[in-house]
Amino acid sequence: MASKDELQSTLKEKFSINKNISQPLTKEECERLIKLLESEPSAVKLVDSYANKNSTLGRNNSSYARARNQAEHKLAALQTEYLELEKSIASIEEAKTNLENRKRLLEEEQKKLQDEVENLTSKNQSLSSKVQTLTTQNDEIMNANAQLKKDNKNLKNIVDQIKLKLARDTKELLQYEDNEIRKAIIRLFRWTLG
């Protein structure tokens, strides 16, 4: 007498009925099914149709299982990529905030520098005006100095002429005999010579 496992193997080999389909059957039910299939060709056709359908469904299930696994792997990859993108976006937003702060600081610094440049430009214009005024005054002083030198030279010439004339006149006066006049003239002459 054959075991249930042997009967299931016979169903598989002769009639293409998988063991997972015949598993719920008892040993006796397996024996009756074999006898029925051996005696009824229409039952064999029905079992073949079910077996083909089962095979098609198995292939479909396998295909769907592969597709589902691929979809799950793709979903996991997309989730990982999504998390990386979120981190990247957060990093970019932080960098953007830092850049905006840096931009604001640079704009403030640029404004200060522009104010300083304007201040220095104003001071430079003021100093240029002062330099121009001083240059004009210097020119006037140099002209006045040149004129004073000429005047001093002329004055010295006049003084020298007066001294010369005084010396001649004094010499003439000294030729006279009166001592008191002579002494006064000598004092006057010394006083004029400095």
C-alpha positions in Angstrom: 0.0 0.0 0.0 1.4 3.5 -1.0 1.9 6.4 1.4 0.3 9.8 1.0 3.6 11.2 -0.2 3.9 8.6 -2.9 0.3 9.2 -4.0 1.0 13.0 -4.2 4.1 12.2 -6.3 1.9 10.0 -8.6 -0.6 12.9 -8.9 2.2 15.3 -9.8 3.9 13.0 -12.4 0.8 11.7 -14.2 -1.6 14.6 -13.8 0.6 17.6 -13.1 -1.1 18.3 -9.8 1.4 20.0 -7.4 1.9 18.6 -4.0 0.8 22.0 -2.4 -2.6 21.5 -4.1 -3.0 17.9 -3.0 -1.6 18.5 0.5 -5.0 19.2 2.1 -6.3 15.8 0.8 -6.1 12.7 2.9 -4.5 9.5 1.7 -7.8 8.0 0.9 -8.9 11.1 -1.0 -5.7 11.0 -3.0 -6.4 7.3 -3.9 -9.9 8.1 -5.0 -8.7 11.1 -7.1 -6.2 8.9 -8.9 -8.9 6.3 -9.7 -11.3 9.0 -10.8 -8.7 10.5 -13.1 -7.7 7.2 -14.6 -11.3 6.3 -15.3 -12.7 9.7 -16.5 -10.8 11.5 -19.3 -13.0 14.6 -18.9 -11.9 14.9 -15.3 -8.3 14.7 -16.6 -9.1 17.6 -19.0 -10.6 19.5 -16.1 -7.5 18.9 -13.9 -5.2 19.8 -16.9 -7.1 23.0 -17.3 -6.8 23.7 -13.6 -3.2 22.8 -13.6 -2.5 25.1 -16.6 -4.5 27.9 -14.9 -2.6 27.2 -11.7 0.7 27.3 -13.6 -0.3 30.6 -15.3 -1.4 32.0 -11.9 1.9 30.8 -10.4 3.9 32.5 -13.1 1.8 35.6 -12.7 2.2 35.5 -8.9 5.9 35.0 -9.3 6.1 37.9 -11.8 4.0 40.1 -9.5 6.2 39.1 -6.5 9.3 40.1 -8.5 7.7 43.3 -9.5 6.6 43.9 -5.9 10.1 43.2 -4.7 11.6 45.6 -7.3 9.0 48.2 -6.4 9.9 47.7 -2.7 13.6 48.0 -3.5 12.9 51.1 -5.6 10.7 52.6 -2.8 13.5 52.0 -0.3 16.0 53.6 -2.7 13.7 56.5 -3.3 13.1 56.9 0.4 16.9 57.0 1.0 17.3 59.4 -1.9 14.4 61.5 -0.5 16.1 61.6 3.0 19.4 62.6 1.4 17.7 65.3 -0.6 16.0 66.6 2.5 19.4 66.7 4.2 20.9 68.4 1.2 18.0 70.9 1.1 18.5 71.6 4.8 22.2 72.1 4.2 21.5 74.4 1.2 19.0 76.4 3.2 21.5 76.8 6.1 24.2 77.8 3.6 21.7 80.2 2.0 21.0 81.7 5.4 24.7 82.0 6.1 25.3 83.6 2.7 22.4 86.0 3.2 23.9 87.0 6.6 27.4 87.4 5.0 25.8 89.4 2.2 24.1 91.7 4.7 27.4 92.2 6.6 29.3 92.9 3.4 26.6 95.4 2.3 26.9 97.1 5.7 30.7 97.2 5.4 30.4 98.5 1.9 28.0 101.3 3.1 30.5 102.2 5.8 33.3 102.3 3.3 31.3 104.4 0.9 30.5 106.8 3.8 34.2 106.9 4.7 35.2 107.5 1.0 32.6 110.3 0.8 34.0 111.8 4.0 37.6 111.5 2.8 36.6 113.0 -0.6 35.0 115.9 1.3 38.1 116.4 3.4 40.2 116.1 0.3 38.2 118.8 -1.4 38.5 121.0 1.7 42.3 120.4 1.9 42.6 121.1 -1.8 40.8 124.4 -1.3 43.1 125.2 1.7 46.2 124.2 -0.4 45.0 126.4 -3.2 44.4 129.3 -0.7 47.9 128.7 0.9 49.5 128.6 -2.6 47.8 131.9 -3.4 48.9 133.3 -0.1 52.4 131.9 -0.6 52.6 133.5 -4.1 51.4 136.8 -2.5 54.0 136.5 0.3 56.8 135.6 -2.2 55.8 138.7 -4.3 55.7 140.8 -1.2 59.0 139.4 -0.1 60.5 140.1 -3.5 59.1 143.6 -3.3 60.5 144.0 0.3 63.9 142.8 -0.9 63.8 145.5 -3.6 62.6 148.1 -1.1 65.3 147.0 1.4 68.0 147.2 -1.3 66.8 150.6 -2.4 66.6 151.7 1.3 70.1 150.4 1.9 71.3 152.3 -1.1 69.6 155.4 0.2 71.1 154.8 3.7 74.5 154.2 2.2 74.2 157.4 0.2 73.1 159.3 3.4 76.0 157.8 5.3 78.4 158.6 2.5 77.1 162.2 2.3 77.2 162.4 6.1 80.7 161.1 6.2 81.8 163.7 3.6 80.0 166.5 5.4 81.4 165.3 8.7 84.9 165.2 7.3 84.5 168.8 6.1 83.1 169.9 9.4 85.9 168.2 11.3 88.4 170.4 9.5 87.1 173.3 11.6 88.8 174.0 14.9 85.9 174.2 17.5 86.3 171.2 19.8 82.7 171.1 21.0 81.3 171.0 17.5 83.8 168.4 16.6 82.8 166.2 19.5 79.1 166.5 18.8 79.7 165.6 15.2 81.7 162.6 16.1 79.0 161.4 18.5 76.4 161.9 15.7 78.6 160.1 13.2 79.0 157.1 15.5 75.4 157.1 16.3 74.5 156.9 12.5 76.9 154.1 12.0 75.2 152.0 14.5 
